[in-house]
Amino acid sequence: MMPRCAFSVCHVFMLVLCLSAAEDFDWTKNDHGSFYYGTFPAGFSWGAGSSAYQTEGAWDKDGKGLSIWDVFSHKKGKIQQNDTGDSSCEGYYRVKDDVSLMKELKLNHYRFSISWPRLIPTGIKSDHINEKGIQYYDELIDHLLENKITPIVTLYHWDLPQVLQEKYGGWQNISMVNHFNEFANLCFERFGNRIKYWITFNNPWSVAVEGYETGEHAPGLKLRGTGAYRAAHHIIKAHSKVWHTYDTQWRGKQKGLVGISLSGDWGEPVDISNQKDIEAAERYVQFYLGWFATPVFHGDYPQVMKDFIGRKSVQQGLGTSRLPSFSPQEKSYIKGTCDFLGIGHFTTRYITQKNNPSSRSSSSYFADRDLAELVDPRWPDPGSEWLYSVPWGFRRLLNFVKTQYGNPMIYVTENGVSEKMLCTELCDDWRIQYYKDYINEMLKAIKDGVNVKGYTAWSLLDKFEWDEGYSERFGLYYVDFRNKNKPRYPKASVQFYKRVITSNGFPNQREVENWRRKAIETCSSSNQLLAADPLTSHMEMVTEIVVPTVCTLSILLSAIFLMFLLRRRN
């Protein structure tokens, strides 16, 4: 009886610590501060990332099954310019080339995802295992390790097997939990002797909201007010089951870690002296990151989600909340299923209180939050409509995670910036500025005591950007998608990031400024390789606009001259 009693006391003590820690975050203190010159802790891991559907191509080769993104991207009007990921970067055929780029960049780790339908074409393990898919990932993992690059593997980066969507309704159905567990177990069995870092899901917020609420992403369903919550509920259960499977069957011999990668924009109160704005900002973060992090760390949804969705459900005449609930057994099973937390972060919003109507017809995830999002027009905007550069928000988010979840081990799994332009510019000075500022805010967070162990630049290559197709580029390396060989060219940010990695941070002002200058000088000559494109588009513009204008002017001048002659004759 004594050990059980001691465990209970310890458990209660830890719970009290967690609850008190959750109240420590100071919403009124936002220290933007100046740039901090210093280095990261010894052993800090630097990496870059990608995902299977965005980079591999070979969508129907070597026995791979259809994914929901294969089907969705082939529907006209779903993706910008009707682009697809059919060939993308042809990463499936370029393993050695791409690992060479990583080695040149001095990466410590590479984050990639395993395509579920490439391994199990129907998504159902008992149907068929595709050995050619296993072979591809074997080759990638072995080649990374030969080059002393640590693989960090994501099991689900959005490419659900299409059969599971058609047969069961995808993440709307509880059966996904067991199918995903079987897929994960196969990966542990075949690759686990070489993989020490597993991520179950990448950004489940997008899977749930954009896949099942707004329909912007595959599978394109618009189940407003219910679909996102149901999908998220099953994803959280699937994550916890996979964690327990690894913990009981594989951890003892493989000694790896299992985490989840959650994305979160930061929400800053418009007015830090206004309690309503502070509450709205916290609600924004809890409905985003906390939706998944709070169950994984504390066993249940954030109280504010339960309160708001429950109240609105009652007002809409529903008998139960649209937010599903966990049983006591499920709460206990889910709690603590996170060896490390992956954080994907790109931008920040200002948040203010706004009451939304509670009619059944207007129910949605976004209306449930009762808030409005704002941006400061002075924030740099490289061109993507959603991504503003607000570096201080990154430090705020990391500190929030520290106080809310007991300072977990964190790996930044996605951080980077895209541009929307002619996309032939290798001298990406704005990306250098973004990386410099955001990485520095992460360094400040580590000084604050946040337990960040690694950073993953997003992304290694330009790639298929979901509903934006190829119109948006995040890559450190430029990819020429119109060339069938998909050649890669280093942008200036490659040289800058490489210097940050080599120096493990920012040694001093003079040196860091020198890195930037040299990076821009290097890319200026490389940029000539791609200079033809802007020239061509300029020539088209001259042909379409200038030439007709000149012709029109010529006709007008001729008419005026003729009128002048006629008048003189008269």
C-alpha positions in Angstrom: 0.0 0.0 0.0 2.8 2.4 0.8 4.2 2.7 -2.8 0.7 3.4 -4.2 0.1 6.1 -1.5 3.5 7.7 -2.2 2.7 7.7 -5.9 -0.7 9.4 -5.2 0.9 12.1 -3.1 3.6 12.7 -5.8 0.9 12.8 -8.5 -1.1 15.4 -6.6 2.0 17.4 -6.0 2.9 17.4 -9.7 -0.7 18.4 -10.6 -0.5 21.3 -8.2 2.8 22.3 -9.8 1.3 22.2 -13.3 -1.8 24.1 -12.3 0.3 26.9 -10.6 2.7 27.0 -13.5 -0.2 27.5 -15.9 -0.9 30.8 -14.2 2.6 32.2 -14.4 2.5 33.7 -17.9 2.5 37.5 -17.7 0.3 38.9 -20.5 1.2 42.5 -19.6 5.0 42.1 -20.0 6.2 42.2 -23.6 9.9 43.0 -23.8 10.8 43.5 -27.5 14.4 44.3 -26.6 17.3 44.7 -28.9 19.2 42.0 -30.8 21.1 39.7 -28.4 24.5 38.5 -29.5 25.4 35.1 -28.0 25.5 31.4 -28.7 23.2 28.4 -28.1 23.9 25.7 -25.6 26.4 23.0 -26.6 24.7 20.2 -28.5 21.9 22.3 -29.8 20.6 20.7 -33.0 20.2 22.6 -36.3 18.1 21.2 -39.1 15.7 21.7 -42.0 12.5 20.0 -42.9 10.2 18.7 -45.6 7.1 16.5 -46.0 6.4 13.5 -48.3 3.6 14.9 -50.4 5.2 18.3 -50.8 8.6 17.0 -52.1 8.6 13.3 -53.1 6.6 13.3 -56.4 6.3 9.7 -57.8 2.7 9.9 -56.7 1.7 6.7 -58.5 5.0 4.8 -58.8 6.4 1.6 -57.3 3.1 0.5 -55.8 2.2 3.6 -53.9 -1.5 4.0 -53.2 -3.6 7.2 -53.6 -3.6 9.8 -50.8 -6.4 12.3 -50.1 -4.0 15.0 -51.5 -3.5 13.1 -54.8 -7.3 13.1 -55.3 -7.9 16.6 -53.9 -5.2 18.3 -56.0 -6.5 16.7 -59.2 -9.9 18.4 -58.8 -10.1 21.6 -60.8 -10.1 24.8 -58.9 -8.9 23.4 -55.6 -5.2 24.5 -56.0 -3.7 27.7 -57.4 -3.1 27.3 -61.1 -4.5 23.7 -60.7 -1.0 22.6 -59.6 -0.5 19.1 -58.1 2.2 17.3 -56.2 2.4 14.6 -58.8 6.1 15.2 -59.5 6.9 18.2 -57.1 10.7 18.1 -56.4 11.1 14.5 -57.5 12.6 13.9 -54.1 11.8 10.2 -54.5 14.6 10.0 -57.1 17.0 12.5 -55.6 17.9 11.1 -52.2 21.7 11.3 -52.6 21.5 14.8 -54.2 19.4 16.2 -51.4 21.4 14.7 -48.6 24.5 16.3 -50.3 22.7 19.7 -49.9 22.1 19.0 -46.3 25.7 18.0 -45.7 26.8 21.2 -47.5 24.5 23.2 -45.2 26.1 21.5 -42.1 22.7 20.2 -40.8 22.6 18.2 -37.6 19.2 16.8 -38.3 16.7 16.5 -41.2 12.9 16.3 -40.6 10.8 14.4 -43.1 7.6 12.5 -43.2 6.7 9.0 -44.2 3.9 8.6 -46.8 1.3 6.2 -45.3 0.0 5.1 -48.7 3.5 4.5 -50.0 4.0 1.9 -47.3 0.4 0.7 -47.0 -1.4 1.5 -50.3 -5.0 1.2 -48.9 -4.1 2.3 -45.4 -5.1 -1.1 -44.0 -2.1 -3.1 -43.0 -3.7 -6.5 -43.5 -4.4 -5.7 -47.2 -0.8 -5.2 -48.4 2.6 -3.8 -47.4 4.5 -2.2 -50.2 8.2 -3.3 -49.8 9.4 -0.8 -52.5 8.1 2.0 -50.2 10.0 0.5 -47.3 13.1 0.3 -49.4 12.9 4.0 -50.3 12.8 5.2 -46.7 15.5 2.6 -45.8 17.8 4.2 -48.3 17.0 7.8 -47.2 17.5 7.0 -43.5 20.8 5.1 -44.1 22.1 7.8 -46.3 21.4 10.5 -43.7 23.1 8.4 -41.0 26.1 7.8 -43.2 26.4 11.6 -43.4 26.0 12.1 -39.7 22.6 13.7 -40.0 20.0 12.7 -37.5 16.6 11.7 -39.0 13.5 13.1 -37.3 10.5 11.3 -38.7 6.9 12.5 -38.9 4.4 9.7 -39.3 1.4 11.8 -40.5 1.9 15.0 -42.5 -1.6 15.1 -44.0 -1.4 12.4 -46.8 -4.1 10.0 -45.5 -4.7 7.0 -47.8 -7.7 7.8 -50.0 -9.3 4.4 -49.3 -9.6 5.2 -45.6 -11.4 8.5 -46.5 -13.8 6.8 -48.9 -14.5 3.8 -46.7 -14.7 5.4 -43.3 -14.8 9.2 -43.7 -11.2 9.7 -42.7 -10.6 11.4 -39.4 -14.3 11.7 -38.7 -14.3 8.0 -37.9 -12.9 6.4 -34.7 -11.5 3.5 -36.8 -8.6 5.7 -37.9 -7.1 5.3 -34.4 -6.4 1.6 -34.9 -5.4 1.9 -38.6 -2.9 4.7 -37.7 -1.5 2.6 -34.9 -0.9 -0.3 -37.2 0.9 2.0 -39.7 3.0 3.5 -36.9 3.8 0.1 -35.5 5.1 -1.0 -38.9 7.4 2.0 -39.0 8.7 1.3 -35.5 9.3 -2.3 -36.6 11.1 -1.5 -39.9 12.9 1.8 -39.1 13.0 2.1 -35.3 16.4 0.6 -34.9 17.8 3.8 -36.6 15.2 6.4 -35.6 15.4 8.1 -32.2 12.9 10.9 -32.8 9.3 10.2 -33.9 6.6 12.8 -34.4 3.1 11.4 -34.6 1.2 14.3 -36.3 2.2 17.5 -38.0 0.0 20.5 -37.2 -3.3 18.6 -36.5 -5.0 22.1 -36.3 -4.7 22.3 -40.1 -5.8 18.7 -40.6 -9.0 19.4 -38.5 -9.9 23.0 -39.4 -8.8 23.2 -43.1 -9.6 19.6 -43.9 -13.0 19.2 -42.2 -14.3 22.8 -41.3 -13.3 25.2 -44.2 -12.6 22.6 -46.9 -9.5 24.5 -48.1 -7.4 21.4 -47.7 -7.9 17.7 -48.4 -10.3 16.0 -48.1 -12.2 19.3 -48.6 -15.1 18.8 -46.3 -17.1 21.7 -44.8 -18.6 20.2 -41.7 -18.9 23.6 -39.9 -19.0 23.7 -36.2 -18.6 19.9 -35.7 -16.1 18.4 -38.3 -13.0 20.0 -36.9 -13.7 19.0 -33.3 -14.5 15.4 -34.2 -11.4 15.0 -36.4 -9.2 16.5 -33.6 -10.7 14.2 -31.0 -9.8 11.1 -33.0 -6.3 12.5 -33.8 -5.6 13.1 -30.1 -6.7 9.5 -29.4 -4.6 8.2 -32.3 -1.5 10.1 -31.0 -1.9 8.7 -27.5 -2.4 5.1 -28.7 0.8 5.3 -30.8 2.8 6.8 -27.9 1.6 3.9 -25.6 2.4 1.3 -28.4 6.0 2.7 -28.6 6.3 2.9 -24.8 5.2 -0.7 -24.1 6.6 -2.5 -27.2 9.6 -0.6 -28.5 11.1 2.0 -26.2 13.0 -0.6 -24.1 15.1 -1.8 -27.1 15.1 1.2 -29.4 15.5 4.0 -26.8 13.7 6.6 -28.9 11.3 9.5 -28.1 7.8 10.1 -29.4 6.3 13.6 -29.6 3.8 15.6 -31.6 4.3 18.8 -33.7 1.8 21.5 -33.0 1.6 24.8 -34.9 0.6 28.0 -33.2 0.6 31.6 -34.2 1.0 33.9 -31.2 -2.0 36.0 -30.1 -1.1 39.3 -28.5 -3.7 41.5 -26.7 -4.5 44.7 -28.6 -4.6 46.5 -25.3 -2.6 44.9 -22.5 -4.4 47.0 -19.9 -7.8 45.6 -21.1 -8.7 42.3 -19.3 -11.1 41.4 -22.1 -8.4 41.6 -24.7 -6.0 39.6 -22.5 -8.7 36.9 -22.1 -9.4 37.0 -25.9 -5.7 36.6 -26.7 -5.4 33.6 -24.3 -8.5 32.1 -25.9 -6.9 32.5 -29.3 -3.8 30.5 -28.2 -5.8 27.9 -26.3 -8.1 27.3 -29.3 -5.0 26.9 -31.5 -2.1 25.3 -29.7 -3.9 24.4 -26.4 -6.6 22.4 -28.2 -4.0 19.6 -28.7 -1.3 20.4 -26.1 -3.5 20.6 -23.1 -5.0 17.1 -23.5 -1.5 15.7 -24.2 0.0 17.3 -21.1 -2.9 17.6 -18.8 -5.4 15.0 -20.0 -8.3 17.2 -21.2 -9.3 20.1 -23.4 -8.6 23.7 -22.2 -11.4 24.8 -19.8 -12.0 27.8 -22.0 -12.8 25.7 -25.0 -15.2 23.5 -23.0 -16.9 26.6 -21.6 -17.3 28.6 -24.8 -18.3 25.7 -27.1 -20.6 24.2 -24.5 -22.4 27.5 -23.8 -22.8 28.2 -27.5 -24.1 24.7 -28.2 -26.8 25.2 -25.5 -27.7 28.6 -27.0 -28.1 26.8 -30.4 -30.6 24.4 -28.9 -28.3 21.4 -28.9 -28.5 18.7 -26.2 -24.7 18.3 -25.8 -21.6 20.3 -26.6 -20.3 20.2 -30.1 -16.9 19.6 -28.5 -16.6 15.9 -27.8 -15.6 14.8 -24.3 -13.0 12.3 -23.0 -14.0 9.7 -20.4 -12.0 9.6 -17.1 -10.2 6.6 -18.4 -9.3 8.3 -21.7 -8.1 11.4 -19.8 -5.7 9.3 -17.8 -4.6 7.4 -21.0 -3.9 10.6 -23.0 -2.2 12.6 -20.2 1.6 12.6 -20.4 1.9 11.1 -23.9 4.6 13.5 -25.1 8.4 12.9 -24.7 9.0 16.2 -26.5 6.9 18.9 -28.0 7.4 20.0 -31.6 6.5 23.6 -32.2 5.8 25.0 -35.7 5.5 28.8 -35.7 5.5 31.5 -38.4 3.6 34.6 -37.4 1.6 36.6 -34.8 -1.8 38.4 -34.6 -3.2 41.1 -32.4 -6.4 39.9 -30.7 -9.4 41.7 -29.3 -12.7 40.7 -27.8 -15.6 40.3 -30.3 -19.0 38.7 -29.6 -20.2 36.4 -32.3 -23.8 35.3 -32.8 -24.8 31.9 -31.5 -27.4 30.8 -34.0 -27.1 27.2 -35.2 -26.7 28.3 -38.8 -23.6 30.4 -37.9 -21.8 27.8 -35.8 -18.2 27.3 -36.6 -14.8 26.9 -35.0 -14.0 30.5 -35.7 -17.3 31.9 -34.3 -16.9 29.8 -31.1 -13.8 31.9 -30.1 -15.5 35.3 -29.8 -12.5 37.3 -30.9 -11.1 39.3 -33.8 -7.7 39.1 -35.3 -5.8 42.2 -36.4 -2.3 42.9 -37.9 -0.1 45.9 -37.6 0.4 47.5 -41.1 4.0 48.2 -40.1 4.8 44.5 -39.8 7.0 43.3 -42.7 5.0 41.3 -45.2 7.1 39.4 -47.8 4.0 38.7 -49.9 2.1 35.8 -48.3 -1.2 37.1 -47.2 -1.1 35.4 -43.8 2.6 35.5 -42.9 3.9 38.7 -41.3 7.3 38.9 -39.7 6.8 39.5 -35.9 9.8 37.9 -34.2 9.0 38.9 -30.6 5.8 36.8 -30.9 8.0 33.7 -31.1 9.7 34.3 -27.7 6.2 35.0 -26.2 4.8 31.7 -27.5 7.8 29.7 -26.3 7.5 31.2 -22.8 3.8 30.5 -22.8 4.5 26.8 -23.5 7.0 26.8 -20.7 4.5 28.1 -18.1 1.5 26.2 -19.3 3.0 22.7 -19.7 5.7 22.4 -17.1 8.7 23.5 -19.4 8.7 20.4 -21.7 11.6 19.6 -24.0 10.9 21.5 -27.2 12.1 21.0 -30.8 11.1 23.8 -33.2 9.9 21.7 -36.1 8.9 24.5 -38.5 9.9 28.1 -38.8 10.5 30.1 -42.0 9.1 32.5 -44.4 7.8 32.4 -48.0 7.5 34.9 -50.8 5.1 35.5 -53.5 6.7 37.1 -56.6 8.2 36.0 -59.9 10.0 33.5 -57.7 13.3 33.7 -59.5 15.1 35.7 -56.9 18.0 33.9 -55.2 19.1 37.0 -53.2 16.4 36.5 -50.5 17.5 39.2 -48.1 14.1 39.3 -46.4 14.4 35.6 -45.6 17.9 36.2 -44.0 16.3 39.0 -41.9 13.4 36.7 -40.9 15.7 33.8 -39.8 18.1 36.1 -38.1 15.4 37.8 -36.0 13.3 34.7 -35.2 16.3 32.5 -34.3 17.5 35.4 -32.0 14.1 35.5 -30.2 14.4 31.7 -29.7 17.9 32.3 -28.2 16.3 34.9 -25.8 13.6 32.3 -24.9 16.4 29.8 -24.0 17.9 32.6 -21.8 14.5 32.9 -20.2 14.7 29.2 -19.2 12.7 27.6 -22.0 13.9 24.1 -22.8 14.5 24.3 -26.6 16.8 21.6 -27.9 16.7 22.1 -31.6 15.6 24.2 -34.5 14.2 23.2 -37.9 14.3 25.8 -40.8 11.2 25.4 -43.0 12.0 24.3 -45.5 15.0 22.8 -47.2 13.5 23.1 -50.7 10.9 25.0 -52.5 8.0 22.6 -52.8 4.2 22.1 -53.3 2.5 24.5 -50.9 -0.8 22.8 -50.5 -3.7 25.0 -51.8 -1.2 27.6 -52.9 0.5 25.1 -55.3 3.9 26.4 -56.5 2.9 30.1 -56.1 4.5 30.3 -52.7 8.2 29.3 -51.9 9.6 28.6 -48.4 12.8 26.9 -49.6 16.4 27.6 -48.7 17.1 26.1 -52.1 15.3 27.3 -55.2 13.7 24.5 -57.3 13.1 25.0 -61.0 9.7 23.1 -61.3 9.5 23.6 -65.1 12.6 21.6 -65.7 11.9 17.9 -65.6 15.1 17.3 -63.6 14.0 19.8 -60.9 17.5 21.4 -60.4 18.2 23.0 -57.0 19.9 26.4 -56.6 21.1 27.8 -53.3 19.5 31.1 -52.2 21.5 33.6 -50.1 19.8 32.3 -47.0 21.7 29.0 -47.4 25.0 30.8 -46.8 23.6 32.8 -43.9 22.0 29.8 -42.1 25.1 27.8 -42.6 27.1 30.5 -40.7 24.6 30.4 -37.9 24.9 26.6 -37.6 28.7 26.7 -37.8 28.9 29.4 -35.1 26.0 27.9 -33.0 24.4 31.3 -32.9 25.5 34.9 -33.2 29.0 35.5 -31.9 29.2 39.3 -32.4 27.6 42.1 -34.4 30.5 42.6 -36.8 30.7 39.0 -37.8 26.9 38.6 -38.2 26.8 41.6 -40.5 29.7 40.2 -42.5 27.8 36.9 -43.0 24.9 38.8 -44.5 27.0 40.9 -46.8 28.9 37.8 -48.1 25.7 35.8 -48.6 24.2 38.5 -50.8 27.5 38.9 -52.8 27.6 35.1 -53.4 24.0 34.9 -54.6 24.3 37.9 -56.9 26.4 35.9 -59.4 24.3 32.8 -59.0 21.1 34.8 -59.6 22.2 35.2 -63.3 21.2 31.6 -63.8 17.6 32.5 -63.4 17.6 36.0 -64.8 15.9 35.0 -68.1 12.5 34.6 -66.4 11.9 38.1 -65.3 13.2 39.3 -68.7 10.8 37.1 -70.5 7.8 38.3 -68.5 9.0 41.9 -69.0 9.1 41.2 -72.8 5.6 39.8 -72.6 4.4 42.9 -70.8 6.1 45.2 -73.4 4.4 43.2 -76.2 0.9 43.2 -74.5 0.8 46.7 -73.1 3.5 49.0 -74.6 3.3 47.9 -78.2 -0.5 48.4 -78.5 -0.1 51.8 -76.8 2.5 52.8 -79.3 0.3 51.6 -82.2 -2.6 53.6 -80.8 -0.4 56.7 -80.5 0.8 56.3 -84.0 -2.8 56.2 -85.3 -3.8 59.2 -83.3 -0.7 61.2 -84.5 -1.5 60.2 -88.1 -5.1 61.4 -87.7 -4.0 64.7 -86.2 -1.4 65.2 -89.0 -4.1 64.5 -91.6 -6.5 66.9 -90.0 -3.7 69.5 -89.9 -3.1 69.0 -93.7 -6.8 69.2 -94.5 -7.1 72.5 -92.6 -4.2 74.0 -94.4 -5.8 73.1 -97.7 -9.0 74.7 -96.7 
